[in-house]
Amino acid sequence: MLTGYLAKLFMTHIHMLGICGTGMGSLALLLKEAGHRVTGTDENVYPPMSVQLEKAGIKTFQGYKPENLSRAGKIETVIVGNVISRGNPEAETVINSGVPYLSMPQAVSEFFLKDRHSIVVAGTHGKTTTSTLCAWMLESAGLEPGFLIGGVGNNFQVSARIGKPPYFVIEGDEYDTAFFDKGPKFLHYRPQSVILGPVEFDHADIYKDLAHVVSSFEKLVGIIPSDGLLVACADSANTMKIAKKAKCKVVTYGIGKDAGYNPPKTVAKSFPLRGNHNLQNAAGVITLLTELGIGQDKIEKGLKTFKGIKRRQEVRGVVNGITVIDDFAHHPTAISETILAFRKSDPASKLWAIFEPRSNTSKRDIMRNEFAKALSKADVAIIANVFRPEKLPAGVAPLNVKELVREIEGAGCNAYNFPNTEKIIDFIAKNAKSGDIILVMSNGGFDNIHERLLSALKN
């Protein structure tokens, strides 16, 4: 780890372990923009991040191997993503070599957040959408903010940019920082202003219960300076509990009656994303920008010109009247809200919900009932097998997919499980009809199911 090293670091060769993660890939783009030579390794390389890195001229290696370090050239610093554990062959080689290494949040803080007004967007849900919208609305207002976000906005076509002072928007993840720093990432991000969305239990691999999750967010609120700002979601009782710990100004937003700011009906007409949860996200940004002194005319312009985000209700294609949607939803609440959003916007369409249990929480058999309630709101639910169940710790039961299917069927929804992605694609291609909406939900690549499904529908 580094002590006083970064102050001397300038235009060096930086190698990144776990480079295709949403945060790490975005940081790679920032470092490249700042003039550094950047290379990296990952186990799973897939769009949209792999495409961004390739366009930026960043060389990536697939599969962690000690020889990648020599193939990359003379490396002066290594940034270690939180997906990396002790025992990783490339990480162990770095440790043994004595090459300086640091975590992603450390690097972001030291390279890009000093002397900036850091706007941290946190919460269990909506971080990517809210932070992307915030960055775009500041951009639309002529302020050219920097940003680092775990998704690709369609206005910017990149997930990160250095920008100009004073503002830097960053998606504040509560997940742990690295194998050598088990605290949440957002504690490194020097928050001056924070948008804190709804808070629920998640990340069961590192948090033991809801109280543990809440304690991390309380630490974030606790480091906002007294002259800073907390914009808190009044629709979430957990968020309001956390907000009481703040020593700075607190303003509230939401779509419920207790919020200090409610979005007017015109916002729903201006905003391209469906659902009350996205109106809630927009309300948080509008509240923050209003507090920062941005004029309402500029705020309205930003809303009207926002083009959405890749992998957030993203239409991947329409074939023979069948629409294939890609969405990142993987928590029961996010799945439920996403399905309801399409129910409301397209009430006449048959809605298929295709879900891959891939996140560290959804792979466990701890929220099966909640998943069943959420997925049963579709007309047809297809549940993929648990992604890499062998990665779960010993003694942790994987999601019982067969039982989940039975629970969904018991709620009146047709539900299925197939042994592989090919079988899922074949079933949809044979049974979907014009007017249907195929909503694919996963926080990973899902075997490139979207493009493969579109091809099958064409054929």
N, C-alpha and C positions, 0 to 999 in steps of 0.2 A: 504494500500500500504506500501511498505517497505522503511525504511531509515537506511542504514548501517547494515541491517540485513544479507544480503547475504554474507558479508565478514566472518561471523561466521558460516555460514551454511556448514555442513559436514555430509555426510552419514545420511540423514534424510528421513522421509516418506513424499513424495510429491504426492499430489492428483491433477489431471488435469481435468478441465472441458472443454469438447470438444476434448477429447483425440484422436478421430479417424480422425480428420482433417489431411490433408497431412503434414502440418508443425508441428502440435501438436504431432501427432503420431511419427514423426521422432525425435522430442525433447524427447519424452518419452523413446525412445530407447537409446538416448545418456545418459540420466540421469541414466537409468538402467545400462548401460555400465560403468558409473562412480561410481557405487556402491550404489546408492540410492534405496530405496524401492519406487516403483511407482505403483499407482492405478489411475483409471480415470473413467469418465462417458461420454457417448455420447448418442444422440438421435437416430442416424443412424449408425449402426455398420455393415460394409461390407468390402469385400476384395478390394485391397490387404492389406490395413492397419490393419484390424482386424486379419488377419493371422499372420502378423509380430508381433503384440502385444502378441498374444497367444503363439507364438513360444518363445518369450522373457520372458514368465512367468509373464506378466503384467495383473493383474486382471482388467477387465472392467465391468462397470454396464451400462445397457441400460435403458435410460429414466432418466431424472433429478428429483431426489427426495432427500429431506433433510436426510432421513434415510441412504442414500448411504454413507454419511460421517462417521456415526458411524459404519456401516458395514465394511468400509475400514480399520478401526483401528485408532490408534492415529496419526492424521495428523499434521505435523509441518509447512507445506507450501502448498499453493494452487496456481496453475498456471491457469490463466483464458484465454481461447481462444477467438478470436474475434467474434466467432459465438454466444457467450453468451451475452445476454442483461440484463439490470436491470429488475427485475421481475422474472427472472429464479429462481425457488424455491431453487435449490441447491446453487446458487450464493448468494442469499439473506441470506441463513443460514450461509454461510461463512462470509459475511460482518458483520452480527449481532454477530457472535461468537468471533470476534477479531483475528481469525487465520490470519497470514500474507499472503497476496496474491500479485501476480505480473503478468504481461503480458508475453506471450510467447517470444517476442523479447527481453524484459528485461532479462528474464532468460537465453536466448541464449548468450546474450552479457556478462553477469556477470559470467556465469559458464564456457563458452567455447571460447570466443574470446579475452580475455585478453592475451597479449603477443603472439598473433598469427598474421600472415599475412592474413588478411581477404580478400578473393576474393568474391565480391558480383556480382551476375549475375542478371540484371534487364532488364525491358522492358515489353511491352504488350504481346509479343509473344515469344515463344521458350525458356523461362527461365528454365524449367525442363530439356529439352533436352540438352541445352547448359551447364548447371551446372553439369549434370550427366556426359557428355562427358569430361568436364574439370577435374572433379575429377578422372575419369578413366585414362585420359592421364597423369595426374600427378602420379597416382598409377603405371601405366605402365612404367613410367620413373624412378621408384624406390623411389619416395618421400613420399609415404604413407600419403596422406593428410587426414585431417578431413573433414567432409562434413555434411550438413543438407539440404536436397532437398525434394521438394514436389512430389516425385515420386520414384519408385523402379527400379534402374538400374539392368539389367540382369547379368552384370559382378559381381556386389557386392551382389545382392539379398537382400539388405537392403537400406533404404533411408537415413541413418545417421550413422556416426562413429566418434569417437573422433580423431583418427589418431595421427600423430606425428607432431611436429613443423617443419617448420614454417607455412605451408599453411593450411588454412581452407576455403573450398568452400561453399558458402551459397546462396540459391535462394532468391533473394531480392524482396519481394512482396510489391507493392505500396498500397495494401489495408490497411485499418486502423488497429490500433494495438489492441485496447480493448475498452470496453465501458467507461473506465476511461482515455483513451488516444486515441484521434481521429487522431493522426498523422500517416503517413505511417510506416509500419514495418521496412523498410530498413534503416531508420534514426538511428536505434539502433545498426546497425551491424558493426560499426567501420571500414569502407571501406579503404583498402590500395590500392587495385586494383578493378576496376569495368569494367565489360563487359555490355555495354548498347545497347540492341537490338532495334528493331523498336518500336516506341511509337505511339499509337493511342488512341482514346477515348474508355474507358471501365469503368466498375464499376459505372454504372449510379445511383446506390443507394447512393454513397458517393461523386462522382464528378459531378459537375453541367455541365461542358463542357470540351472541349479539353484543353483550356487554364488552367483550374484548374488542369487537369492531368499533363500537362507540368510543372506547378509550383512545383509539388511534386518531379518530377525527377530533376528539377533544384536545389532543396534543397539537394538531394542526391549528385549530382555532386559538390555542394558547400562545402561538408564536407570531400571530398577526400583531404588528406594532400598534400602540395606542392611537396613533394617527391614521391607522389603516381602516379597512372597510370589510365587513362580512355581509354578504347578500345570501340570506338563508331561506330555504323552501318551507313555507308555512304549512304545506300539505303533508309534511312528514313530521310525526310526533318525535321521532328520534333526532331529526335535524334540529328541531326547536329546543330539545333538551341539550344538545351539544352547544347551540348558540348561546345559551346562558353562561357558558364559560368564557365568552369573549370579553376582552378588555377594550375593544374598539367599538366604533359605531356599528350598529346592526340594523339592517333594513330587511324586510321580508317580501316574498313574492309567492305566487301560486295561482291555481285556478279555483281554490276554495274561498269561502267567505271570510276566513281569518287572515288572509294575506294582506300585506300593506299595498301590494300592487297586483292587480288582476289584468291580464291582457284583454283589450277590447275585442269585440267580435270581428273587427276589421283585420286583426292580426291573423285569424284563421284563413281569411281570404288571401292575404299577402304571402303566407308561409307555405312553401311547397311540400313540407313533410306532414304526413297524416297523424292524427291521434292527439288525445289530450296530453299525453306525456310530452309530445313535442311542443305543444302550446306552452306547457309548463317550462320547458327548456328556453323557449323564446322569451318568456316573461322574466326569467332570471337575467338574461343578457340585457334586455331593455331596462330593467331596474338598475343594473350596474352602470350602464352607459349614461343613464339619466343622472345618477349620482356623480359620475365623472364630468358632467357638464356638457355632454354631447347633445346637440339640438335635436328636437323631435323630428324635424324634417329629414335630417341625416339618418336618424334611426329608422324611419319609415322607408327611406331609400334602400338602406341595407337589407331590410326584411324582404322587400319586393324583388331585389336582385340576387338573393341567395339561391344557389342552384343545388343545394343538398350535398351529400357525402357518399362516397363509394362504400358499399356494404351496409348502408343504412337505408332500407326500403328502396334499394337500387334495382331498377328494371334492367335485367340482363338481356332480355330479348322477348319478342312476341312472335310465335309461330302458329299459323292456322288459328289465330284468335286466342291462343293459350299464352298467358303472361307468366314469365319466370322471374321471381323476385329474389334478390340476395339480401339477407339481413343478419346482423351480428348477434341478435338476441340469443342468450343462453341461460338467463336467470328466469325463474317462473314469472316474476312480475313483468319483465321485459317481453317475454313471449306472449303473455296475456294481453298487454297493452298493444303490441304490434298486431296481433290477430284482431282485436277489437277495432283498431284503426281501419283495417281493410274491410271489416264487417260494415262499419259506418259509411265508408267512402264508396264501397262497391257492394251494396246489399243484395243485388241480384246474382252475383257471381258465386259459383261453387269454390270454396276456399280449401286448398290442400296445405297442411302444415307438415313440413319435412324437417325433422329435428335430429341433429347429431349431438349426443352427450359427450362433449369433448373437454369442457373446462374442468378444473380440479374439483369444483363443487358439484357440477351436474353429473360427473362420473360416479359419484357416491350415492348410496341408497338412502339419503337423508331428507330429500325433498321430493320423493316420488309422488306423494299425494298432491303437493303444490303443482308439480309438472302435469299431473293428470287433469287437474282443474283447469289449468291454462290451455293445454292442448285440446281438450274436449270442446273448446269454443270454435274450433274449425269444423268443416264438414267431413274431412278425411285427415287423419293423422298417421304419419309414417315415422317410426322411430328407428334410427340406425343403431347398430350395435355400439356399445361403449368403446370409445377410441382408446386404444392401448391400455386396457384394464390392468395389464401386468405392471404398469407404472405406479399403481396405487400401493400405499404402504401395506406391509403384512398385517392381516387382521382386519383391514378395512373392506367392507362389503361393497362391490360395485353395484351400480344401479341395476335393479331387477327389471330388465326391459320387458320380459314376458308379462310380469305382473302389472307393469305400467300400462301395457296394451290392454290388459283386462280391465283395469280401472277406467281407462278412457272409454272403452266400449260400454262399461256400466253406466257411464254418464250420457250415453246416447250418441256417441260419435263413432264412425267406422275407423278402426285403428289396425295397423299392421306393423310387423317387424320382418325385415328381410336380412339374410346373412351377409350381404355385401351391397355395395353401391350399384353394381351392375344390375342386380335384381330390382332395386328400388327404381332405377331409371326405366327398366323394361316394363314394370307394372304401371308407372305413370304414363309412359308413352302409349300403352295399349288402352288405358282407361280415361285419360283426360280428354275433355271436349272443348270446343270453341266457347269462349267466355269464362273458362276456369282460370283461377289464379293459383300458381304454385309458389308458395312461400317457403323458401329454404332458409333454415336458421342454424347457424353454427359460428363459433368463434375461431374457426380454422379453415383450411382449404377444402375439406370435405371431398377429397378425391376429385377435385375439379368437376363436381356434379353439375354445375350450372351449364357449362359449355357442352358437356357430354349429353345432358338432357335436351338442350336445344337442338343438337345434332340428331338425336334420336327422334324428336318430334318432327323434324324436317323429313326424315326418312320414312 
